[in-house]
Amino acid sequence: MVRNLSVLVVCLHVVAASVLAAAPQARPEGEPSKQSAPAAKEQGTDAEKPSPAKADGKAKESQGEGKEDKDKPVKRTFFAAPMENETGQKQYEPVAAGLTDLVSVLLAQERNVTVVERQKLEELTREQALSLKGLTAQEYAVQAGKLLEADTVLTGRLFLLDRKLTVSMKALEISTARVVAADQISCRPEYLMEAALQLARKLAGQMAMPLPEIDLKAIDASPIAGLHFAQALSHYYAGDMDAAIMQLMRTIDLDPDYTEVHYWIGMCHYRLGEWPHAVIEWEKLIKRRPKSDLAKAIKDLLAEAKAHEKASPVERLGPAEKKSPKEDAPSEEAQ
């Protein structure tokens, strides 16, 4: 009997041990369950989900190379094509021609931007120049940009909206014909400088090329000829011819190749009725850039100014004529 009881006790111990092994073990409050990884996956738990820090680290590793490419500054060489003047007024032709130049000058304050001077078009071969004939405005801009080895072209149009000048401009990537930036802004003519700066900032921002701070009040001390030129245009359209002439003279002092200055100084004198001075400036332009659009545009104005000059009592100021030694020598009567 005792032997049978001992066998029974042993059996009970074996059964109890088996039950305890199969049953879940008790754990202290707050301690996570020790489920196996496969079970956790089946139940949709976060057992194998990496922590946010680890996930971010892995994402950075996988995207590291791409991120470096994205953060790498993009260098661009711009060609500023003349804008289309859709105002219906000839007085805005020079503005349409110069606004893209102005915006490109402002964009060039970003160190990764280079601007190709439009005057280099005059240096093209005859065959190259002929390739630009008969093209639409955008086709002309792209083809001219290619010839001048630019990779991005600035183009656009100028029109009137609610009696305000509206500038619509875009940056076109030459190799892909893709518009990389585009915007428009409206302003009164006397605020062209401020409008151009705002437009340049918008375009630069879209191309991930933020511009440095440019203080318009500090332009007088600026060594950048284009900024003085823009300020001069603002003064011109505000009716302050004297201030415009001062800024234009500062422009050409800084950059003697800024030949369009002669056109605008002539226009200032023309509006002031100072015909002899207008003639002098326009003749300088024609002499230096005889094939330029501005030289062709002022032919009628030059003829008109010369007609007024003949009837004007104001003595024309020009280079002093050389006198012969005899003329310089005192006369016998004077002695």
MIROPA-259447 format. One line per field, with one value per residue (C-alpha): residue in three letters; x, y, z. Coordinates in nm, 2 decimals, decimal comma. Layout:
% residues N
r c(ALA;...)
x c(X;...)
y c(Y;...)
z c(Z;...)
//
This chain:
% residues 335
r c(MET;VAL;ARG;ASN;LEU;SER;VAL;LEU;VAL;VAL;CYS;LEU;HIS;VAL;VAL;ALA;ALA;SER;VAL;LEU;ALA;ALA;ALA;PRO;GLN;ALA;ARG;PRO;GLU;GLY;GLU;PRO;SER;LYS;GLN;SER;ALA;PRO;ALA;ALA;LYS;GLU;GLN;GLY;THR;ASP;ALA;GLU;LYS;PRO;SER;PRO;ALA;LYS;ALA;ASP;GLY;LYS;ALA;LYS;GLU;SER;GLN;GLY;GLU;GLY;LYS;GLU;ASP;LYS;ASP;LYS;PRO;VAL;LYS;ARG;THR;PHE;PHE;ALA;ALA;PRO;MET;GLU;ASN;GLU;THR;GLY;GLN;LYS;GLN;TYR;GLU;PRO;VAL;ALA;ALA;GLY;LEU;THR;ASP;LEU;VAL;SER;VAL;LEU;LEU;ALA;GLN;GLU;ARG;ASN;VAL;THR;VAL;VAL;GLU;ARG;GLN;LYS;LEU;GLU;GLU;LEU;THR;ARG;GLU;GLN;ALA;LEU;SER;LEU;LYS;GLY;LEU;THR;ALA;GLN;GLU;TYR;ALA;VAL;GLN;ALA;GLY;LYS;LEU;LEU;GLU;ALA;ASP;THR;VAL;LEU;THR;GLY;ARG;LEU;PHE;LEU;LEU;ASP;ARG;LYS;LEU;THR;VAL;SER;MET;LYS;ALA;LEU;GLU;ILE;SER;THR;ALA;ARG;VAL;VAL;ALA;ALA;ASP;GLN;ILE;SER;CYS;ARG;PRO;GLU;TYR;LEU;MET;GLU;ALA;ALA;LEU;GLN;LEU;ALA;ARG;LYS;LEU;ALA;GLY;GLN;MET;ALA;MET;PRO;LEU;PRO;GLU;ILE;ASP;LEU;LYS;ALA;ILE;ASP;ALA;SER;PRO;ILE;ALA;GLY;LEU;HIS;PHE;ALA;GLN;ALA;LEU;SER;HIS;TYR;TYR;ALA;GLY;ASP;MET;ASP;ALA;ALA;ILE;MET;GLN;LEU;MET;ARG;THR;ILE;ASP;LEU;ASP;PRO;ASP;TYR;THR;GLU;VAL;HIS;TYR;TRP;ILE;GLY;MET;CYS;HIS;TYR;ARG;LEU;GLY;GLU;TRP;PRO;HIS;ALA;VAL;ILE;GLU;TRP;GLU;LYS;LEU;ILE;LYS;ARG;ARG;PRO;LYS;SER;ASP;LEU;ALA;LYS;ALA;ILE;LYS;ASP;LEU;LEU;ALA;GLU;ALA;LYS;ALA;HIS;GLU;LYS;ALA;SER;PRO;VAL;GLU;ARG;LEU;GLY;PRO;ALA;GLU;LYS;LYS;SER;PRO;LYS;GLU;ASP;ALA;PRO;SER;GLU;GLU;ALA;GLN)
x c(0,00;0,27;0,46;0,16;0,12;0,48;0,43;0,12;0,30;0,58;0,32;0,15;0,48;0,55;0,20;0,24;0,57;0,43;0,13;0,36;0,59;0,29;0,13;0,25;0,50;0,40;0,59;0,63;0,40;0,52;0,76;0,70;0,58;0,86;0,67;0,87;0,95;0,74;0,44;0,48;0,48;0,17;-0,02;0,09;0,28;0,58;0,82;1,05;0,97;1,28;1,27;1,21;1,58;1,69;1,44;1,57;1,92;1,85;1,66;1,96;2,19;1,97;1,92;2,26;2,40;2,08;2,06;2,42;2,33;2,02;2,20;2,48;2,46;2,35;2,56;2,38;2,49;2,21;2,14;1,89;1,69;1,48;1,12;0,83;0,67;0,30;0,21;0,14;0,36;0,70;0,82;0,84;1,06;1,38;1,22;1,13;1,49;1,65;1,43;1,57;1,92;1,83;1,69;1,99;2,22;2,03;2,04;2,42;2,45;2,42;2,77;2,67;2,52;2,71;2,55;2,64;2,64;2,39;2,64;2,83;2,56;2,72;3,04;2,86;2,95;2,73;2,61;2,53;2,34;2,14;2,03;1,84;1,63;1,26;1,23;0,97;1,07;1,12;1,30;1,53;1,61;1,69;1,90;2,09;2,16;2,30;2,53;2,65;2,71;2,45;2,25;1,95;1,77;1,56;1,27;0,92;0,68;0,58;0,22;-0,02;-0,28;-0,50;-0,27;0,03;0,33;0,32;0,63;0,59;0,93;1,05;1,38;1,41;1,66;1,80;1,90;1,56;1,33;1,20;1,07;1,27;1,11;0,83;0,65;0,50;0,47;0,29;0,42;0,42;0,71;0,89;0,91;1,09;1,39;1,19;0,97;1,28;1,43;1,11;1,09;1,46;1,40;1,10;1,28;1,59;1,38;1,21;1,56;1,68;1,93;1,84;1,98;2,18;2,05;2,05;1,99;1,84;1,92;2,29;2,30;2,49;2,79;2,75;3,02;2,75;2,68;2,35;2,20;2,27;2,12;1,80;1,78;1,83;1,53;1,32;1,42;1,35;1,00;0,93;1,02;1,34;1,58;1,87;1,88;1,85;2,14;2,36;2,29;2,35;2,68;2,77;2,68;2,91;3,19;3,17;3,13;3,23;3,08;2,73;2,66;2,28;2,35;2,41;2,06;1,90;2,11;2,01;1,64;1,68;1,82;1,55;1,28;1,45;1,46;1,84;1,88;2,25;2,33;2,08;2,25;2,59;2,48;2,29;2,58;2,81;2,57;2,55;2,93;2,99;2,71;2,59;2,41;2,23;1,85;1,87;2,09;1,82;1,54;1,68;1,72;1,40;1,46;1,81;1,68;1,43;1,69;1,92;1,64;1,58;1,95;1,98;1,71;1,85;2,05;2,22;2,58;2,66;2,92;3,17;3,54;3,74;3,87;4,25;4,39;4,69;5,00;4,93;4,59;4,74;5,01;4,93;4,87;5,10;4,83;4,79;5,17)
y c(0,00;0,24;0,14;0,22;0,56;0,65;0,57;0,78;1,08;1,05;1,05;1,36;1,54;1,46;1,58;1,90;1,98;1,93;2,17;2,43;2,42;2,47;2,75;3,12;3,22;3,50;3,82;4,14;4,43;4,64;4,37;4,30;3,96;3,73;3,62;3,48;3,70;3,50;3,51;3,88;3,93;3,72;3,92;4,26;4,38;4,62;4,36;4,39;4,75;4,97;5,27;5,61;5,69;5,37;5,42;5,77;5,65;5,38;5,63;5,87;5,58;5,48;5,84;5,98;5,99;6,15;6,41;6,52;6,57;6,76;6,99;7,05;7,40;7,42;7,64;7,82;8,04;8,27;8,45;8,73;8,76;9,08;9,06;9,10;9,44;9,38;9,72;9,87;10,17;10,23;10,41;10,08;9,91;9,99;9,87;9,54;9,51;9,59;9,42;9,07;9,22;9,38;9,06;8,87;9,12;9,07;8,69;8,72;8,83;8,46;8,32;8,02;8,23;8,36;8,59;8,60;8,95;9,01;9,23;8,92;8,85;9,11;8,90;8,60;8,49;8,57;8,21;8,20;8,53;8,40;8,10;8,35;8,49;8,41;8,25;8,31;8,50;8,18;8,00;8,30;8,31;7,94;7,94;8,25;8,10;7,79;8,00;8,19;7,86;7,94;7,67;7,88;8,16;8,44;8,55;8,69;8,96;9,31;9,42;9,67;9,54;9,79;10,07;9,91;9,75;9,38;9,17;8,80;8,62;8,26;8,08;7,81;7,53;7,51;7,14;7,01;7,30;7,28;7,59;7,59;7,91;8,14;8,44;8,78;9,11;9,44;9,78;10,15;10,24;10,44;10,13;9,91;9,85;9,73;9,51;9,36;9,28;9,10;8,91;8,81;8,68;8,48;8,32;8,25;8,09;7,85;7,75;7,69;7,97;8,23;8,57;8,76;9,07;9,37;9,71;9,94;10,24;10,15;10,15;10,48;10,30;9,98;9,87;9,69;9,89;9,72;9,83;10,19;10,14;10,01;10,29;10,53;10,39;10,42;10,79;10,84;10,71;10,90;11,22;11,30;11,34;11,49;11,20;10,96;11,12;11,10;10,73;10,66;10,84;10,63;10,32;10,39;10,50;10,15;9,97;10,15;9,87;9,96;10,14;10,15;10,42;10,67;10,60;10,68;10,99;11,11;11,04;11,24;11,54;11,49;11,52;11,82;11,99;11,99;11,88;11,93;11,70;11,44;11,44;11,39;11,09;10,92;10,97;10,80;10,50;10,48;10,50;10,23;9,99;10,07;9,73;9,74;9,76;10,08;10,24;10,16;10,28;10,63;10,73;10,93;11,08;11,18;11,35;11,54;11,64;11,77;11,98;12,13;12,18;12,39;12,62;12,61;12,91;12,67;12,61;12,24;12,11;11,87;11,80;12,12;12,18;12,19;12,53;12,59;12,74;13,06;13,09;13,03;13,29;13,64;13,89;14,18;14,42;14,24;14,27)
z c(0,00;0,10;-0,22;-0,42;-0,25;-0,33;-0,69;-0,69;-0,53;-0,79;-1,07;-0,92;-0,90;-1,27;-1,37;-1,16;-1,32;-1,67;-1,59;-1,44;-1,75;-1,98;-1,77;-1,82;-1,56;-1,32;-1,37;-1,17;-1,24;-1,53;-1,67;-2,04;-2,16;-2,29;-2,61;-2,89;-3,18;-3,43;-3,20;-3,16;-3,53;-3,57;-3,31;-3,47;-3,17;-3,17;-3,04;-3,34;-3,45;-3,42;-3,19;-3,36;-3,31;-3,48;-3,76;-3,82;-3,82;-4,08;-4,29;-4,28;-4,38;-4,67;-4,79;-4,69;-5,04;-5,19;-4,91;-4,99;-5,35;-5,26;-5,02;-5,27;-5,41;-5,78;-5,99;-6,27;-6,56;-6,66;-6,99;-6,96;-7,28;-7,34;-7,23;-7,46;-7,43;-7,43;-7,29;-7,63;-7,54;-7,69;-7,38;-7,20;-7,46;-7,28;-6,95;-7,11;-7,25;-6,91;-6,65;-6,71;-6,69;-6,36;-6,21;-6,33;-6,16;-5,84;-5,87;-5,93;-5,57;-5,49;-5,51;-5,73;-6,00;-6,31;-6,57;-6,93;-7,08;-7,36;-7,53;-7,63;-7,88;-8,10;-8,11;-8,27;-8,61;-8,91;-8,92;-8,55;-8,58;-8,87;-8,66;-8,43;-8,70;-8,73;-8,38;-8,12;-7,81;-7,61;-7,89;-7,93;-7,56;-7,55;-7,87;-7,77;-7,43;-7,60;-7,82;-7,51;-7,32;-7,05;-6,88;-6,77;-6,95;-6,80;-7,01;-6,97;-7,07;-6,95;-6,96;-6,80;-6,54;-6,37;-6,48;-6,32;-6,48;-6,44;-6,49;-6,55;-6,55;-6,56;-6,55;-6,81;-6,79;-7,14;-7,15;-7,04;-7,14;-6,79;-6,61;-6,28;-6,14;-6,24;-6,08;-6,15;-5,98;-6,04;-5,95;-6,04;-6,28;-6,01;-5,79;-6,05;-5,82;-5,53;-5,76;-5,93;-5,60;-5,48;-5,80;-5,79;-5,43;-5,53;-5,83;-5,63;-5,35;-5,60;-5,72;-5,36;-5,41;-5,13;-5,19;-4,93;-4,78;-5,02;-4,87;-5,13;-4,92;-4,94;-5,32;-5,34;-5,18;-5,38;-5,63;-5,83;-6,15;-6,21;-5,89;-5,96;-6,31;-6,16;-5,91;-6,20;-6,38;-6,07;-6,05;-6,42;-6,40;-6,09;-6,29;-6,10;-6,40;-6,20;-5,96;-6,25;-6,43;-6,11;-6,07;-6,44;-6,43;-6,12;-6,32;-6,61;-6,37;-6,22;-6,55;-6,86;-7,07;-6,95;-7,28;-7,24;-6,98;-7,27;-7,40;-7,06;-6,99;-7,33;-7,24;-6,92;-7,11;-7,37;-7,11;-6,96;-7,30;-7,30;-7,66;-7,71;-7,42;-7,54;-7,88;-7,73;-7,53;-7,81;-8,05;-7,80;-7,79;-8,17;-8,19;-7,93;-8,01;-8,36;-8,40;-8,07;-8,05;-7,85;-8,12;-8,38;-8,15;-8,10;-8,47;-8,48;-8,13;-8,23;-8,55;-8,34;-8,08;-8,35;-8,50;-8,16;-8,11;-8,42;-8,28;-7,92;-7,78;-7,54;-7,64;-7,70;-7,45;-7,59;-7,60;-7,63;-7,98;-8,01;-8,09;-8,30;-8,14;-8,32;-8,17;-7,82;-7,87;-7,75;-8,02;-8,08;-7,98;-7,65;-7,59)
//
